[in-house]
Amino acid sequence: MKKSKEILELPIISIYDGEQLGRVKGLIINPEKFSVDFFTVEQENWQVSVRAIPFKKIIGIGESAMMVEQSNSVIDLNEIPFINQLINKQVHLIGSQVLTRKGDLLGEISDYFFSDETGQLDTLLINSENKELFFPIENVLSFGKERVIINDSLQEISEQIIKTSAKHESPTDKKAALTAKLIELLKANPLSKDIFSKNGELLFEKGRILNNEDISTLKNEKAKVSIEISLDLKE
């Protein structure tokens, strides 16, 4: 998967001769197929015509460059009227409002993910009440110039967001979430054993319930803490 904003400004390199053909200026969305069909190209040596690369001409999209076979992979938009039709529809996605079929506003699209193998859109990244939500493309009804319409109730949307967010969550994010949960457990339960510093000094005695300052001390010491929790399940 690729994130659209990560593609912008990537140099476009010809495998045939290693020459740079320009940089990625924008992505052209096909609102009927829900796919990225073309990439517009920014070049210094042309002034009037606009050029683009069909997705099928892309050999690979890496972190440092977009690779094509040779220079003729870049075409003049005037040569293919269909591309101009897509451009005239002005489906940019980023900044578009996301509305349910019932008229509820979910937020605005801040970015989106697509397959770097097929160009198919996969997930919308939605800014909703200062939170970023991952929303699967299969629940989208239509794309417009300024709005995206989705076919879900708000409850179903929440369930889909949770599932899709887990798919895009990085190992770093998962570790941070786990660490935060463990800290909450430490602050809510007494220590089951004494904790010592690297130098062997007693930091906290068994039975102590840690506060935020104590947690900071543990972080500075890079201490490893074992948590043992006993739950009374009797009614």
N, C-alpha and C positions, 0 to 999 in steps of 0.2 A: 504494500500500500504506500501511496505517496500523498503528501499534504500539498495542496495547491500552492500555498505561499512559499514552500520550500523549492518549488520549481522556478519561480520567477527570478530572472537575472542569471540563470545558469548559462554558461557558455555552450554553444552548439558546435560540436566538433565533427568534422568529416573523417571517417575511418580510412578512406581511400588515400588522403594526403596529409592528414593531421591538421588541416587548416581550420581556424575558427570561422564559422559562417555567420555569426551574430550571437545574440543572447535571447533568451525566452522573454517575450514582452507580456504575453497574456495567454489565457486558455479559452478556447471557444467551446461552449457547451451545446450539445444537441438535446433540446428539451423533450424531444419525443422518445429518444433512446436512453435518456438519462446517462449520457456518456460524454467524455472529453474527446472531441473528434479532431481538433486541430490545435496547434500552438502557433501564435503569431510571433514573428521574428523581428527583433530590433537590430538594424544594421546602420553603420555610419555612412555608407557609400550610396544609399538610395534615398530619394527625397519624396517622390510622388506616389509610387505604387506601394501597396502593403503586401507583405509576403508571409507565408505560413508553412508549417510542416504538417502533413496528415499524420495522425497517430500511427497508422500502419507503417509509416516510413521510419519510425523510431526504433533503433536497435536496442538501446538501453538508456535508462535514466539513473545516474549515480548521484552521489553526494556532491561531486565536483563538476559534472558535465552531463549534457544530453548528447548521445551519440547517434549519428546517422551514417548511412553508407557512403554517400558522396554529396557534392554540392547541389545536384539536380533534385535532391529530396526537398529543397526549399522551392516552393512554387509561388507564382504571382496570383493573388486572389482574383484578379480580373479574368484569369483564365478559366475559373470554375465558379459559375454563378451560384451554385449551391452553397458555397462558403459564405458569400455575401448575404444570402438569405438567413443563415444562422446568425451572422453578425447583426443584421437588422432586427432580429428578435431581441437582442440586448439582454440575454440571460447571463448575468454575471454571478449570480448566487450570493457572493459576499456582500453583506449589507441588506439583503432581502429580508422582509418580515416572514415569519413562519406562523401560519394560521391553520387552525383545525377546520374541518368541514363545518363545524357548528359555530365557527366564528371566534374561538378563543385564541388569543395571541400567546404563543409560546416564547418568542424572543426573536433575535436577529441572527442570521448566519455570519459567523466570523471566519470560517474556513470550511474546507471539505476534503475528504479523502477519496482517492480513486485508485483503481488497479493499474499498476504500471505495466501490466501485461496485455490487458484488454481495453483499458480506458474507461471501463464502466465505473460509475460513481458508486461508492460504498457507504459512506457515512457523512452526515452533516454535523459540523461543529457549531452549536448554537449558544449564543450568549443570552442567558436568561437570568434576570435579576442578579447580575454580576457573577454568575456561575457559568462555567462552560459545560455543556451537555453534549454527549454523543448520541446522534439519532440515526437509525438505520434507513437507508434510502428506499427499502421496499415498502415503507409506510407513506411514501410521498405520492400524492395524486397528480400534481402538476407543478411546472415551473412557469413563472411569469417574469416580467421585467423587474418588478419590485417586490413580488410576493411568491412564497412557496406554500402550497396548500397540502395539508396532510390529512390522512383518513384514519383518525384515532380519537378515542376519548382521552381525557387527561390522565385517567388512571392507567389505561393501556400504554400511554406514552411513557409514564414513569417506569413501568415494568420494562419497556423496550430500552429506555435510556440506561437503566441499571445493567442489563445484559450486555449492551454494546459498549458501555464505559469499561466494563471488565475486560472486554476483548482488546481495547486499545490501551489499557493501563500497562505501563512499563514496569519491569522488575523494580526499578528505583521507587516508583510510586507505591507499589505494593509493600516494599520494605518500610517506607515512610509511614504508611497507614498502619502497619503492624506495630512499629515502634511507638506511634502515638497511642495505640490501644493498650500496649503494655505499660506505658507511663501512667495512663488512667487507672490501670489495675494496681500499680504500685502506690498511687496516691489514695487508693480506697481500701487497701488491705495492709495489716501489720507485717513487718518483715519476719520471715521464718528463721532467719539466722543473722548473725553479726556480719557487717560489711566492712572490709578493711581497704585502706589505700594501697597503692603499689609499694609503698615503703613499709607496709605492715602496720600502719597506725589505724586504730579503730575509728571509722567514720560514723557509723550508725549501729546502735545496738538492736538486737533481736526484739521484736515487738513494736518497734517504732513505726508510725505512719508518716510517710514522707510528704513534704510540701514542695512547692515549686523551687524554692531555694536549694532544698536537698537534692532535687532532680538535677539542677544545674551543677551541683558539686559532683554528682556521679558522672555527668557528661564530661566535665573537665578532667576527671580521673580516668575516663574511659573504662569505667568499672563494668564488669559483667555480673548481672544480678539474676539469681534464680528465683522464680516466683512459684510459691506453693499456696493454692487457695483451697480452703475447705468450705463447702457449701452445705448448709442444713436444709434439706429438702422436705422436712416434716411440716405438715400443715399446722 
